[in-house]
Amino acid sequence: MRIFSADSIANIIANTPHKRSSVFLPLVTLKALIFQVLSDDGSCKQAVAGVLIDRIVDEQSANTVNTGPYCKARQRLPLKELRAATTTAGLRLHY
């Protein structure tokens, strides 16, 4: 079972402003945020390390371990759409 529907993810990406050609594209940022929230320590550092591991496994260039770019990208994620996706996911998981 997917936590977020494909429509919810597409809506979040479509409503994320300032998309840049960088490591922290909206989908990568969303995945890192979910990883951060579900991780043991919930730190930005661990979320960025997860992105680094994914990039190395995918044979992409390594990203910085500096958390600043991730935190800025995370702030650009649209709160309204994140809330809607989370509420919908919570309801689906509840039933």
PDB file of N, CA, C and O in Angstrom, chain B, residues numbered from 101:
ATOM      1  N   MET B 101       0.842  -1.184   0.000  1.00  0.00           N
ATOM      2  CA  MET B 101       0.000   0.000   0.000  1.00  0.00           C
ATOM      3  C   MET B 101       0.884   1.242   0.000  1.00  0.00           C
ATOM      4  O   MET B 101       1.828   1.346   0.784  1.00  0.00           O
ATOM      5  N   ARG B 102       0.575   2.159  -0.867  1.00  0.00           N
ATOM      6  CA  ARG B 102       1.279   3.441  -0.886  1.00  0.00           C
ATOM      7  C   ARG B 102       0.726   4.338   0.209  1.00  0.00           C
ATOM      8  O   ARG B 102      -0.475   4.342   0.480  1.00  0.00           O
ATOM      9  N   ILE B 103       1.600   5.085   0.825  1.00  0.00           N
ATOM     10  CA  ILE B 103       1.138   6.009   1.859  1.00  0.00           C
ATOM     11  C   ILE B 103       0.441   7.193   1.207  1.00  0.00           C
ATOM     12  O   ILE B 103      -0.673   7.549   1.590  1.00  0.00           O
ATOM     13  N   PHE B 104       1.094   7.803   0.225  1.00  0.00           N
ATOM     14  CA  PHE B 104       0.503   8.914  -0.509  1.00  0.00           C
ATOM     15  C   PHE B 104       0.104   8.418  -1.892  1.00  0.00           C
ATOM     16  O   PHE B 104       0.834   7.645  -2.512  1.00  0.00           O
ATOM     17  N   SER B 105      -1.044   8.855  -2.372  1.00  0.00           N
ATOM     18  CA  SER B 105      -1.481   8.479  -3.714  1.00  0.00           C
ATOM     19  C   SER B 105      -0.623   9.213  -4.748  1.00  0.00           C
ATOM     20  O   SER B 105       0.009  10.226  -4.450  1.00  0.00           O
ATOM     21  N   ALA B 106      -0.619   8.681  -5.948  1.00  0.00           N
ATOM     22  CA  ALA B 106       0.116   9.330  -7.035  1.00  0.00           C
ATOM     23  C   ALA B 106      -0.427  10.735  -7.285  1.00  0.00           C
ATOM     24  O   ALA B 106       0.338  11.651  -7.586  1.00  0.00           O
ATOM     25  N   ASP B 107      -1.744  10.909  -7.160  1.00  0.00           N
ATOM     26  CA  ASP B 107      -2.350  12.233  -7.335  1.00  0.00           C
ATOM     27  C   ASP B 107      -1.887  13.213  -6.265  1.00  0.00           C
ATOM     28  O   ASP B 107      -1.622  14.379  -6.557  1.00  0.00           O
ATOM     29  N   SER B 108      -1.790  12.736  -5.015  1.00  0.00           N
ATOM     30  CA  SER B 108      -1.319  13.605  -3.923  1.00  0.00           C
ATOM     31  C   SER B 108       0.116  14.042  -4.163  1.00  0.00           C
ATOM     32  O   SER B 108       0.458  15.208  -3.966  1.00  0.00           O
ATOM     33  N   ILE B 109       0.952  13.106  -4.589  1.00  0.00           N
ATOM     34  CA  ILE B 109       2.358  13.431  -4.853  1.00  0.00           C
ATOM     35  C   ILE B 109       2.456  14.415  -6.019  1.00  0.00           C
ATOM     36  O   ILE B 109       3.206  15.388  -5.951  1.00  0.00           O
ATOM     37  N   ALA B 110       1.705  14.164  -7.078  1.00  0.00           N
ATOM     38  CA  ALA B 110       1.720  15.068  -8.237  1.00  0.00           C
ATOM     39  C   ALA B 110       1.242  16.464  -7.839  1.00  0.00           C
ATOM     40  O   ALA B 110       1.776  17.462  -8.323  1.00  0.00           O
ATOM     41  N   ASN B 111       0.249  16.540  -6.967  1.00  0.00           N
ATOM     42  CA  ASN B 111      -0.276  17.818  -6.507  1.00  0.00           C
ATOM     43  C   ASN B 111       0.767  18.575  -5.675  1.00  0.00           C
ATOM     44  O   ASN B 111       0.921  19.788  -5.816  1.00  0.00           O
ATOM     45  N   ILE B 112       1.466  17.860  -4.826  1.00  0.00           N
ATOM     46  CA  ILE B 112       2.529  18.490  -4.022  1.00  0.00           C
ATOM     47  C   ILE B 112       3.617  19.039  -4.940  1.00  0.00           C
ATOM     48  O   ILE B 112       4.052  20.180  -4.779  1.00  0.00           O
ATOM     49  N   ILE B 113       4.056  18.227  -5.904  1.00  0.00           N
ATOM     50  CA  ILE B 113       5.118  18.655  -6.815  1.00  0.00           C
ATOM     51  C   ILE B 113       4.667  19.851  -7.653  1.00  0.00           C
ATOM     52  O   ILE B 113       5.418  20.812  -7.822  1.00  0.00           O
ATOM     53  N   ALA B 114       3.444  19.791  -8.175  1.00  0.00           N
ATOM     54  CA  ALA B 114       2.932  20.874  -9.020  1.00  0.00           C
ATOM     55  C   ALA B 114       2.804  22.193  -8.266  1.00  0.00           C
ATOM     56  O   ALA B 114       2.893  23.261  -8.870  1.00  0.00           O
ATOM     57  N   ASN B 115       2.597  22.130  -6.962  1.00  0.00           N
ATOM     58  CA  ASN B 115       2.395  23.341  -6.163  1.00  0.00           C
ATOM     59  C   ASN B 115       3.618  23.765  -5.366  1.00  0.00           C
ATOM     60  O   ASN B 115       3.525  24.627  -4.492  1.00  0.00           O
ATOM     61  N   THR B 116       4.759  23.166  -5.663  1.00  0.00           N
ATOM     62  CA  THR B 116       5.998  23.564  -4.995  1.00  0.00           C
ATOM     63  C   THR B 116       6.655  24.670  -5.810  1.00  0.00           C
ATOM     64  O   THR B 116       7.042  24.443  -6.957  1.00  0.00           O
ATOM     65  N   PRO B 117       6.787  25.866  -5.236  1.00  0.00           N
ATOM     66  CA  PRO B 117       7.405  26.977  -5.977  1.00  0.00           C
ATOM     67  C   PRO B 117       8.928  26.857  -6.023  1.00  0.00           C
ATOM     68  O   PRO B 117       9.529  26.075  -5.287  1.00  0.00           O
ATOM     69  N   HIS B 118       9.519  27.630  -6.883  1.00  0.00           N
ATOM     70  CA  HIS B 118      10.977  27.752  -6.967  1.00  0.00           C
ATOM     71  C   HIS B 118      11.665  26.414  -7.230  1.00  0.00           C
ATOM     72  O   HIS B 118      12.685  26.102  -6.617  1.00  0.00           O
ATOM     73  N   LYS B 119      11.114  25.647  -8.122  1.00  0.00           N
ATOM     74  CA  LYS B 119      11.778  24.398  -8.483  1.00  0.00           C
ATOM     75  C   LYS B 119      13.110  24.744  -9.128  1.00  0.00           C
ATOM     76  O   LYS B 119      13.169  25.521 -10.081  1.00  0.00           O
ATOM     77  N   ARG B 120      14.141  24.179  -8.617  1.00  0.00           N
ATOM     78  CA  ARG B 120      15.480  24.453  -9.124  1.00  0.00           C
ATOM     79  C   ARG B 120      16.081  23.161  -9.640  1.00  0.00           C
ATOM     80  O   ARG B 120      15.690  22.064  -9.243  1.00  0.00           O
ATOM     81  N   SER B 121      17.034  23.320 -10.528  1.00  0.00           N
ATOM     82  CA  SER B 121      17.765  22.156 -11.001  1.00  0.00           C
ATOM     83  C   SER B 121      18.844  21.865  -9.964  1.00  0.00           C
ATOM     84  O   SER B 121      19.976  22.336 -10.075  1.00  0.00           O
ATOM     85  N   SER B 122      18.481  21.098  -8.974  1.00  0.00           N
ATOM     86  CA  SER B 122      19.394  20.808  -7.881  1.00  0.00           C
ATOM     87  C   SER B 122      19.136  19.397  -7.374  1.00  0.00           C
ATOM     88  O   SER B 122      18.316  18.666  -7.929  1.00  0.00           O
ATOM     89  N   VAL B 123      19.826  19.034  -6.342  1.00  0.00           N
ATOM     90  CA  VAL B 123      19.633  17.725  -5.722  1.00  0.00           C
ATOM     91  C   VAL B 123      18.237  17.633  -5.119  1.00  0.00           C
ATOM     92  O   VAL B 123      17.558  16.618  -5.272  1.00  0.00           O
ATOM     93  N   PHE B 124      17.809  18.685  -4.437  1.00  0.00           N
ATOM     94  CA  PHE B 124      16.558  18.638  -3.681  1.00  0.00           C
ATOM     95  C   PHE B 124      15.366  19.111  -4.508  1.00  0.00           C
ATOM     96  O   PHE B 124      14.748  20.136  -4.222  1.00  0.00           O
ATOM     97  N   LEU B 125      15.069  18.332  -5.536  1.00  0.00           N
ATOM     98  CA  LEU B 125      13.854  18.540  -6.309  1.00  0.00           C
ATOM     99  C   LEU B 125      12.675  18.195  -5.408  1.00  0.00           C
ATOM    100  O   LEU B 125      12.860  17.530  -4.390  1.00  0.00           O
ATOM    101  N   PRO B 126      11.470  18.632  -5.759  1.00  0.00           N
ATOM    102  CA  PRO B 126      10.331  18.389  -4.865  1.00  0.00           C
ATOM    103  C   PRO B 126      10.133  16.932  -4.455  1.00  0.00           C
ATOM    104  O   PRO B 126       9.858  16.667  -3.285  1.00  0.00           O
ATOM    105  N   LEU B 127      10.262  15.983  -5.375  1.00  0.00           N
ATOM    106  CA  LEU B 127      10.048  14.581  -5.027  1.00  0.00           C
ATOM    107  C   LEU B 127      11.133  14.065  -4.080  1.00  0.00           C
ATOM    108  O   LEU B 127      10.840  13.323  -3.143  1.00  0.00           O
ATOM    109  N   VAL B 128      12.374  14.454  -4.322  1.00  0.00           N
ATOM    110  CA  VAL B 128      13.476  14.055  -3.436  1.00  0.00           C
ATOM    111  C   VAL B 128      13.269  14.660  -2.052  1.00  0.00           C
ATOM    112  O   VAL B 128      13.478  13.995  -1.038  1.00  0.00           O
ATOM    113  N   THR B 129      12.861  15.917  -2.019  1.00  0.00           N
ATOM    114  CA  THR B 129      12.629  16.602  -0.748  1.00  0.00           C
ATOM    115  C   THR B 129      11.486  15.952   0.024  1.00  0.00           C
ATOM    116  O   THR B 129      11.579  15.764   1.237  1.00  0.00           O
ATOM    117  N   LEU B 130      10.414  15.612  -0.675  1.00  0.00           N
ATOM    118  CA  LEU B 130       9.281  14.946  -0.029  1.00  0.00           C
ATOM    119  C   LEU B 130       9.697  13.601   0.541  1.00  0.00           C
ATOM    120  O   LEU B 130       9.337  13.263   1.669  1.00  0.00           O
ATOM    121  N   LYS B 131      10.451  12.832  -0.232  1.00  0.00           N
ATOM    122  CA  LYS B 131      10.925  11.528   0.245  1.00  0.00           C
ATOM    123  C   LYS B 131      11.817  11.700   1.479  1.00  0.00           C
ATOM    124  O   LYS B 131      11.693  10.948   2.446  1.00  0.00           O
ATOM    125  N   ALA B 132      12.712  12.687   1.444  1.00  0.00           N
ATOM    126  CA  ALA B 132      13.593  12.943   2.584  1.00  0.00           C
ATOM    127  C   ALA B 132      12.791  13.378   3.812  1.00  0.00           C
ATOM    128  O   ALA B 132      13.109  12.988   4.936  1.00  0.00           O
ATOM    129  N   LEU B 133      11.752  14.186   3.593  1.00  0.00           N
ATOM    130  CA  LEU B 133      10.910  14.629   4.708  1.00  0.00           C
ATOM    131  C   LEU B 133      10.193  13.445   5.355  1.00  0.00           C
ATOM    132  O   LEU B 133      10.135  13.339   6.580  1.00  0.00           O
ATOM    133  N   ILE B 134       9.654  12.567   4.532  1.00  0.00           N
ATOM    134  CA  ILE B 134       8.975  11.381   5.074  1.00  0.00           C
ATOM    135  C   ILE B 134       9.974  10.526   5.849  1.00  0.00           C
ATOM    136  O   ILE B 134       9.670  10.046   6.941  1.00  0.00           O
ATOM    137  N   PHE B 135      11.168  10.337   5.283  1.00  0.00           N
ATOM    138  CA  PHE B 135      12.220   9.586   5.966  1.00  0.00           C
ATOM    139  C   PHE B 135      12.570  10.250   7.296  1.00  0.00           C
ATOM    140  O   PHE B 135      12.737   9.573   8.310  1.00  0.00           O
ATOM    141  N   GLN B 136      12.678  11.573   7.285  1.00  0.00           N
ATOM    142  CA  GLN B 136      13.021  12.315   8.505  1.00  0.00           C
ATOM    143  C   GLN B 136      11.968  12.126   9.581  1.00  0.00           C
ATOM    144  O   GLN B 136      12.296  11.860  10.738  1.00  0.00           O
ATOM    145  N   VAL B 137      10.711  12.262   9.206  1.00  0.00           N
ATOM    146  CA  VAL B 137       9.616  12.153  10.169  1.00  0.00           C
ATOM    147  C   VAL B 137       9.537  10.747  10.758  1.00  0.00           C
ATOM    148  O   VAL B 137       9.229  10.584  11.939  1.00  0.00           O
ATOM    149  N   LEU B 138       9.811   9.745   9.951  1.00  0.00           N
ATOM    150  CA  LEU B 138       9.696   8.363  10.404  1.00  0.00           C
ATOM    151  C   LEU B 138      10.975   7.809  11.024  1.00  0.00           C
ATOM    152  O   LEU B 138      10.970   6.699  11.558  1.00  0.00           O
ATOM    153  N   SER B 139      12.067   8.563  10.963  1.00  0.00           N
ATOM    154  CA  SER B 139      13.340   8.067  11.495  1.00  0.00           C
ATOM    155  C   SER B 139      13.391   8.153  13.016  1.00  0.00           C
ATOM    156  O   SER B 139      12.584   8.838  13.644  1.00  0.00           O
ATOM    157  N   ASP B 140      14.344   7.451  13.584  1.00  0.00           N
ATOM    158  CA  ASP B 140      14.494   7.421  15.038  1.00  0.00           C
ATOM    159  C   ASP B 140      14.807   8.786  15.633  1.00  0.00           C
ATOM    160  O   ASP B 140      14.226   9.172  16.647  1.00  0.00           O
ATOM    161  N   ASP B 141      15.732   9.525  15.002  1.00  0.00           N
ATOM    162  CA  ASP B 141      16.116  10.799  15.619  1.00  0.00           C
ATOM    163  C   ASP B 141      15.443  12.013  14.973  1.00  0.00           C
ATOM    164  O   ASP B 141      15.453  13.094  15.564  1.00  0.00           O
ATOM    165  N   GLY B 142      14.865  11.869  13.791  1.00  0.00           N
ATOM    166  CA  GLY B 142      14.127  12.961  13.166  1.00  0.00           C
ATOM    167  C   GLY B 142      14.969  14.158  12.766  1.00  0.00           C
ATOM    168  O   GLY B 142      14.448  15.266  12.639  1.00  0.00           O
ATOM    169  N   SER B 143      16.261  13.950  12.566  1.00  0.00           N
ATOM    170  CA  SER B 143      17.129  15.083  12.259  1.00  0.00           C
ATOM    171  C   SER B 143      17.232  15.341  10.762  1.00  0.00           C
ATOM    172  O   SER B 143      17.086  14.436   9.941  1.00  0.00           O
ATOM    173  N   CYS B 144      17.484  16.593  10.436  1.00  0.00           N
ATOM    174  CA  CYS B 144      17.738  16.966   9.046  1.00  0.00           C
ATOM    175  C   CYS B 144      19.007  16.280   8.549  1.00  0.00           C
ATOM    176  O   CYS B 144      19.092  15.877   7.389  1.00  0.00           O
ATOM    177  N   LYS B 145      19.978  16.154   9.425  1.00  0.00           N
ATOM    178  CA  LYS B 145      21.249  15.527   9.057  1.00  0.00           C
ATOM    179  C   LYS B 145      21.030  14.090   8.580  1.00  0.00           C
ATOM    180  O   LYS B 145      21.630  13.662   7.594  1.00  0.00           O
ATOM    181  N   GLN B 146      20.185  13.358   9.270  1.00  0.00           N
ATOM    182  CA  GLN B 146      19.913  11.981   8.876  1.00  0.00           C
ATOM    183  C   GLN B 146      19.138  11.939   7.557  1.00  0.00           C
ATOM    184  O   GLN B 146      19.376  11.054   6.736  1.00  0.00           O
ATOM    185  N   ALA B 147      18.228  12.870   7.344  1.00  0.00           N
ATOM    186  CA  ALA B 147      17.472  12.930   6.091  1.00  0.00           C
ATOM    187  C   ALA B 147      18.409  13.205   4.914  1.00  0.00           C
ATOM    188  O   ALA B 147      18.289  12.576   3.864  1.00  0.00           O
ATOM    189  N   VAL B 148      19.334  14.136   5.087  1.00  0.00           N
ATOM    190  CA  VAL B 148      20.297  14.465   4.032  1.00  0.00           C
ATOM    191  C   VAL B 148      21.231  13.279   3.780  1.00  0.00           C
ATOM    192  O   VAL B 148      21.601  13.012   2.637  1.00  0.00           O
ATOM    193  N   ALA B 149      21.604  12.581   4.828  1.00  0.00           N
ATOM    194  CA  ALA B 149      22.444  11.391   4.661  1.00  0.00           C
ATOM    195  C   ALA B 149      21.700  10.318   3.865  1.00  0.00           C
ATOM    196  O   ALA B 149      22.309   9.607   3.067  1.00  0.00           O
ATOM    197  N   GLY B 150      20.399  10.198   4.075  1.00  0.00           N
ATOM    198  CA  GLY B 150      19.593   9.248   3.306  1.00  0.00           C
ATOM    199  C   GLY B 150      19.579   9.584   1.830  1.00  0.00           C
ATOM    200  O   GLY B 150      19.644   8.690   0.986  1.00  0.00           O
ATOM    201  N   VAL B 151      19.493  10.872   1.510  1.00  0.00           N
ATOM    202  CA  VAL B 151      19.537  11.311   0.111  1.00  0.00           C
ATOM    203  C   VAL B 151      20.906  10.981  -0.481  1.00  0.00           C
ATOM    204  O   VAL B 151      21.000  10.508  -1.613  1.00  0.00           O
ATOM    205  N   LEU B 152      21.958  11.230   0.284  1.00  0.00           N
ATOM    206  CA  LEU B 152      23.316  10.920  -0.163  1.00  0.00           C
ATOM    207  C   LEU B 152      23.453   9.434  -0.489  1.00  0.00           C
ATOM    208  O   LEU B 152      24.006   9.077  -1.529  1.00  0.00           O
ATOM    209  N   ILE B 153      22.960   8.583   0.377  1.00  0.00           N
ATOM    210  CA  ILE B 153      23.028   7.135   0.146  1.00  0.00           C
ATOM    211  C   ILE B 153      22.264   6.760  -1.124  1.00  0.00           C
ATOM    212  O   ILE B 153      22.761   5.992  -1.948  1.00  0.00           O
ATOM    213  N   ASP B 154      21.059   7.303  -1.278  1.00  0.00           N
ATOM    214  CA  ASP B 154      20.268   7.023  -2.487  1.00  0.00           C
ATOM    215  C   ASP B 154      21.024   7.440  -3.747  1.00  0.00           C
ATOM    216  O   ASP B 154      21.033   6.708  -4.736  1.00  0.00           O
ATOM    217  N   ARG B 155      21.656   8.608  -3.713  1.00  0.00           N
ATOM    218  CA  ARG B 155      22.381   9.101  -4.878  1.00  0.00           C
ATOM    219  C   ARG B 155      23.581   8.218  -5.192  1.00  0.00           C
ATOM    220  O   ARG B 155      23.851   7.935  -6.360  1.00  0.00           O
ATOM    221  N   ILE B 156      24.289   7.790  -4.186  1.00  0.00           N
ATOM    222  CA  ILE B 156      25.456   6.932  -4.414  1.00  0.00           C
ATOM    223  C   ILE B 156      25.021   5.587  -4.987  1.00  0.00           C
ATOM    224  O   ILE B 156      25.644   5.075  -5.917  1.00  0.00           O
ATOM    225  N   VAL B 157      23.960   5.019  -4.438  1.00  0.00           N
ATOM    226  CA  VAL B 157      23.436   3.744  -4.939  1.00  0.00           C
ATOM    227  C   VAL B 157      23.007   3.882  -6.404  1.00  0.00           C
ATOM    228  O   VAL B 157      23.199   2.961  -7.198  1.00  0.00           O
ATOM    229  N   ASP B 158      22.427   5.037  -6.760  1.00  0.00           N
ATOM    230  CA  ASP B 158      21.978   5.284  -8.131  1.00  0.00           C
ATOM    231  C   ASP B 158      23.105   5.775  -9.038  1.00  0.00           C
ATOM    232  O   ASP B 158      22.865   6.160 -10.182  1.00  0.00           O
ATOM    233  N   GLU B 159      24.337   5.761  -8.522  1.00  0.00           N
ATOM    234  CA  GLU B 159      25.533   6.183  -9.254  1.00  0.00           C
ATOM    235  C   GLU B 159      25.447   7.628  -9.744  1.00  0.00           C
ATOM    236  O   GLU B 159      25.892   7.956 -10.844  1.00  0.00           O
ATOM    237  N   GLN B 160      24.862   8.485  -8.900  1.00  0.00           N
ATOM    238  CA  GLN B 160      24.811   9.921  -9.165  1.00  0.00           C
ATOM    239  C   GLN B 160      25.887  10.600  -8.338  1.00  0.00           C
ATOM    240  O   GLN B 160      26.454  10.003  -7.423  1.00  0.00           O
ATOM    241  N   SER B 161      26.160  11.847  -8.668  1.00  0.00           N
ATOM    242  CA  SER B 161      27.152  12.586  -7.884  1.00  0.00           C
ATOM    243  C   SER B 161      26.642  12.781  -6.458  1.00  0.00           C
ATOM    244  O   SER B 161      25.441  12.900  -6.219  1.00  0.00           O
ATOM    245  N   ALA B 162      27.574  12.810  -5.532  1.00  0.00           N
ATOM    246  CA  ALA B 162      27.226  12.956  -4.118  1.00  0.00           C
ATOM    247  C   ALA B 162      26.751  14.377  -3.834  1.00  0.00           C
ATOM    248  O   ALA B 162      27.283  15.348  -4.371  1.00  0.00           O
ATOM    249  N   ASN B 163      25.738  14.473  -2.980  1.00  0.00           N
ATOM    250  CA  ASN B 163      25.300  15.783  -2.512  1.00  0.00           C
ATOM    251  C   ASN B 163      26.085  16.158  -1.266  1.00  0.00           C
ATOM    252  O   ASN B 163      26.724  15.307  -0.647  1.00  0.00           O
ATOM    253  N   THR B 164      26.036  17.408  -0.908  1.00  0.00           N
ATOM    254  CA  THR B 164      26.686  17.876   0.299  1.00  0.00           C
ATOM    255  C   THR B 164      25.954  17.325   1.526  1.00  0.00           C
ATOM    256  O   THR B 164      24.766  17.010   1.458  1.00  0.00           O
ATOM    257  N   VAL B 165      26.656  17.215   2.620  1.00  0.00           N
ATOM    258  CA  VAL B 165      26.009  16.804   3.864  1.00  0.00           C
ATOM    259  C   VAL B 165      25.510  18.022   4.645  1.00  0.00           C
ATOM    260  O   VAL B 165      24.954  17.882   5.735  1.00  0.00           O
ATOM    261  N   ASN B 166      25.711  19.211   4.083  1.00  0.00           N
ATOM    262  CA  ASN B 166      25.181  20.440   4.655  1.00  0.00           C
ATOM    263  C   ASN B 166      23.655  20.372   4.602  1.00  0.00           C
ATOM    264  O   ASN B 166      23.089  20.080   3.548  1.00  0.00           O
ATOM    265  N   THR B 167      22.990  20.635   5.706  1.00  0.00           N
ATOM    266  CA  THR B 167      21.533  20.514   5.766  1.00  0.00           C
ATOM    267  C   THR B 167      20.796  21.745   5.230  1.00  0.00           C
ATOM    268  O   THR B 167      19.585  21.689   5.019  1.00  0.00           O
ATOM    269  N   GLY B 168      21.500  22.842   5.009  1.00  0.00           N
ATOM    270  CA  GLY B 168      20.865  24.084   4.564  1.00  0.00           C
ATOM    271  C   GLY B 168      20.026  23.942   3.299  1.00  0.00           C
ATOM    272  O   GLY B 168      18.864  24.348   3.297  1.00  0.00           O
ATOM    273  N   PRO B 169      20.577  23.378   2.222  1.00  0.00           N
ATOM    274  CA  PRO B 169      19.775  23.242   0.998  1.00  0.00           C
ATOM    275  C   PRO B 169      18.522  22.392   1.190  1.00  0.00           C
ATOM    276  O   PRO B 169      17.470  22.701   0.630  1.00  0.00           O
ATOM    277  N   TYR B 170      18.630  21.332   1.972  1.00  0.00           N
ATOM    278  CA  TYR B 170      17.459  20.488   2.233  1.00  0.00           C
ATOM    279  C   TYR B 170      16.407  21.266   3.032  1.00  0.00           C
ATOM    280  O   TYR B 170      15.220  21.221   2.709  1.00  0.00           O
ATOM    281  N   CYS B 171      16.840  21.968   4.060  1.00  0.00           N
ATOM    282  CA  CYS B 171      15.889  22.720   4.888  1.00  0.00           C
ATOM    283  C   CYS B 171      15.178  23.797   4.081  1.00  0.00           C
ATOM    284  O   CYS B 171      13.985  24.029   4.279  1.00  0.00           O
ATOM    285  N   LYS B 172      15.893  24.460   3.173  1.00  0.00           N
ATOM    286  CA  LYS B 172      15.265  25.472   2.312  1.00  0.00           C
ATOM    287  C   LYS B 172      14.276  24.817   1.353  1.00  0.00           C
ATOM    288  O   LYS B 172      13.183  25.338   1.132  1.00  0.00           O
ATOM    289  N   ALA B 173      14.659  23.677   0.785  1.00  0.00           N
ATOM    290  CA  ALA B 173      13.768  22.966  -0.134  1.00  0.00           C
ATOM    291  C   ALA B 173      12.526  22.465   0.610  1.00  0.00           C
ATOM    292  O   ALA B 173      11.419  22.495   0.073  1.00  0.00           O
ATOM    293  N   ARG B 174      12.717  22.014   1.827  1.00  0.00           N
ATOM    294  CA  ARG B 174      11.593  21.518   2.633  1.00  0.00           C
ATOM    295  C   ARG B 174      10.592  22.638   2.922  1.00  0.00           C
ATOM    296  O   ARG B 174       9.383  22.406   2.934  1.00  0.00           O
ATOM    297  N   GLN B 175      11.097  23.845   3.153  1.00  0.00           N
ATOM    298  CA  GLN B 175      10.218  24.988   3.417  1.00  0.00           C
ATOM    299  C   GLN B 175       9.396  25.368   2.190  1.00  0.00           C
ATOM    300  O   GLN B 175       8.337  25.984   2.317  1.00  0.00           O
ATOM    301  N   ARG B 176       9.878  25.004   1.005  1.00  0.00           N
ATOM    302  CA  ARG B 176       9.142  25.322  -0.222  1.00  0.00           C
ATOM    303  C   ARG B 176       7.997  24.340  -0.480  1.00  0.00           C
ATOM    304  O   ARG B 176       7.107  24.639  -1.277  1.00  0.00           O
ATOM    305  N   LEU B 177       7.997  23.179   0.172  1.00  0.00           N
ATOM    306  CA  LEU B 177       6.898  22.234  -0.034  1.00  0.00           C
ATOM    307  C   LEU B 177       5.595  22.884   0.426  1.00  0.00           C
ATOM    308  O   LEU B 177       5.558  23.514   1.483  1.00  0.00           O
ATOM    309  N   PRO B 178       4.531  22.736  -0.355  1.00  0.00           N
ATOM    310  CA  PRO B 178       3.275  23.426  -0.042  1.00  0.00           C
ATOM    311  C   PRO B 178       2.541  22.793   1.146  1.00  0.00           C
ATOM    312  O   PRO B 178       2.137  21.631   1.096  1.00  0.00           O
ATOM    313  N   LEU B 179       2.380  23.566   2.194  1.00  0.00           N
ATOM    314  CA  LEU B 179       1.774  23.080   3.432  1.00  0.00           C
ATOM    315  C   LEU B 179       0.344  22.582   3.223  1.00  0.00           C
ATOM    316  O   LEU B 179      -0.031  21.537   3.754  1.00  0.00           O
ATOM    317  N   LYS B 180      -0.447  23.317   2.460  1.00  0.00           N
ATOM    318  CA  LYS B 180      -1.842  22.930   2.222  1.00  0.00           C
ATOM    319  C   LYS B 180      -1.917  21.538   1.588  1.00  0.00           C
ATOM    320  O   LYS B 180      -2.707  20.698   2.018  1.00  0.00           O
ATOM    321  N   GLU B 181      -1.105  21.302   0.579  1.00  0.00           N
ATOM    322  CA  GLU B 181      -1.117  20.029  -0.123  1.00  0.00           C
ATOM    323  C   GLU B 181      -0.538  18.906   0.746  1.00  0.00           C
ATOM    324  O   GLU B 181      -1.007  17.769   0.692  1.00  0.00           O
ATOM    325  N   LEU B 182       0.482  19.232   1.544  1.00  0.00           N
ATOM    326  CA  LEU B 182       1.043  18.231   2.471  1.00  0.00           C
ATOM    327  C   LEU B 182       0.008  17.812   3.513  1.00  0.00           C
ATOM    328  O   LEU B 182      -0.130  16.630   3.826  1.00  0.00           O
ATOM    329  N   ARG B 183      -0.716  18.795   4.043  1.00  0.00           N
ATOM    330  CA  ARG B 183      -1.766  18.486   5.021  1.00  0.00           C
ATOM    331  C   ARG B 183      -2.841  17.599   4.412  1.00  0.00           C
ATOM    332  O   ARG B 183      -3.272  16.622   5.024  1.00  0.00           O
ATOM    333  N   ALA B 184      -3.271  17.944   3.208  1.00  0.00           N
ATOM    334  CA  ALA B 184      -4.315  17.158   2.538  1.00  0.00           C
ATOM    335  C   ALA B 184      -3.843  15.725   2.292  1.00  0.00           C
ATOM    336  O   ALA B 184      -4.588  14.775   2.533  1.00  0.00           O
ATOM    337  N   ALA B 185      -2.623  15.570   1.820  1.00  0.00           N
ATOM    338  CA  ALA B 185      -2.079  14.234   1.550  1.00  0.00           C
ATOM    339  C   ALA B 185      -1.946  13.432   2.834  1.00  0.00           C
ATOM    340  O   ALA B 185      -2.253  12.241   2.865  1.00  0.00           O
ATOM    341  N   THR B 186      -1.489  14.085   3.887  1.00  0.00           N
ATOM    342  CA  THR B 186      -1.313  13.402   5.169  1.00  0.00           C
ATOM    343  C   THR B 186      -2.654  12.998   5.766  1.00  0.00           C
ATOM    344  O   THR B 186      -2.791  11.897   6.300  1.00  0.00           O
ATOM    345  N   THR B 187      -3.632  13.874   5.678  1.00  0.00           N
ATOM    346  CA  THR B 187      -4.964  13.563   6.191  1.00  0.00           C
ATOM    347  C   THR B 187      -5.574  12.389   5.430  1.00  0.00           C
ATOM    348  O   THR B 187      -6.123  11.467   6.033  1.00  0.00           O
ATOM    349  N   THR B 188      -5.475  12.430   4.118  1.00  0.00           N
ATOM    350  CA  THR B 188      -6.008  11.345   3.288  1.00  0.00           C
ATOM    351  C   THR B 188      -5.300  10.031   3.599  1.00  0.00           C
ATOM    352  O   THR B 188      -5.945   8.990   3.725  1.00  0.00           O
ATOM    353  N   ALA B 189      -3.986  10.076   3.721  1.00  0.00           N
ATOM    354  CA  ALA B 189      -3.222   8.861   4.036  1.00  0.00           C
ATOM    355  C   ALA B 189      -3.617   8.322   5.401  1.00  0.00           C
ATOM    356  O   ALA B 189      -3.786   7.115   5.568  1.00  0.00           O
ATOM    357  N   GLY B 190      -3.766   9.209   6.375  1.00  0.00           N
ATOM    358  CA  GLY B 190      -4.149   8.789   7.712  1.00  0.00           C
ATOM    359  C   GLY B 190      -5.515   8.107   7.723  1.00  0.00           C
ATOM    360  O   GLY B 190      -5.705   7.092   8.392  1.00  0.00           O
ATOM    361  N   LEU B 191      -6.450   8.666   6.988  1.00  0.00           N
ATOM    362  CA  LEU B 191      -7.781   8.071   6.898  1.00  0.00           C
ATOM    363  C   LEU B 191      -7.727   6.701   6.221  1.00  0.00           C
ATOM    364  O   LEU B 191      -8.396   5.763   6.657  1.00  0.00           O
ATOM    365  N   ARG B 192      -6.934   6.588   5.159  1.00  0.00           N
ATOM    366  CA  ARG B 192      -6.808   5.304   4.458  1.00  0.00           C
ATOM    367  C   ARG B 192      -6.156   4.266   5.354  1.00  0.00           C
ATOM    368  O   ARG B 192      -6.564   3.105   5.347  1.00  0.00           O
ATOM    369  N   LEU B 193      -5.162   4.656   6.116  1.00  0.00           N
ATOM    370  CA  LEU B 193      -4.473   3.710   6.997  1.00  0.00           C
ATOM    371  C   LEU B 193      -5.338   3.316   8.190  1.00  0.00           C
ATOM    372  O   LEU B 193      -5.207   2.218   8.731  1.00  0.00           O
ATOM    373  N   HIS B 194      -6.219   4.222   8.590  1.00  0.00           N
ATOM    374  CA  HIS B 194      -7.083   3.962   9.734  1.00  0.00           C
ATOM    375  C   HIS B 194      -8.129   2.886   9.432  1.00  0.00           C
ATOM    376  O   HIS B 194      -8.520   2.123  10.315  1.00  0.00           O
ATOM    377  N   TYR B 195      -8.572   2.836   8.185  1.00  0.00           N
ATOM    378  CA  TYR B 195      -9.637   1.882   7.823  1.00  0.00           C
ATOM    379  C   TYR B 195      -9.113   0.685   7.150  1.00  0.00           C
ATOM    380  O   TYR B 195      -9.881  -0.205   6.785  1.00  0.00           O
TER     381      TYR B 195
END
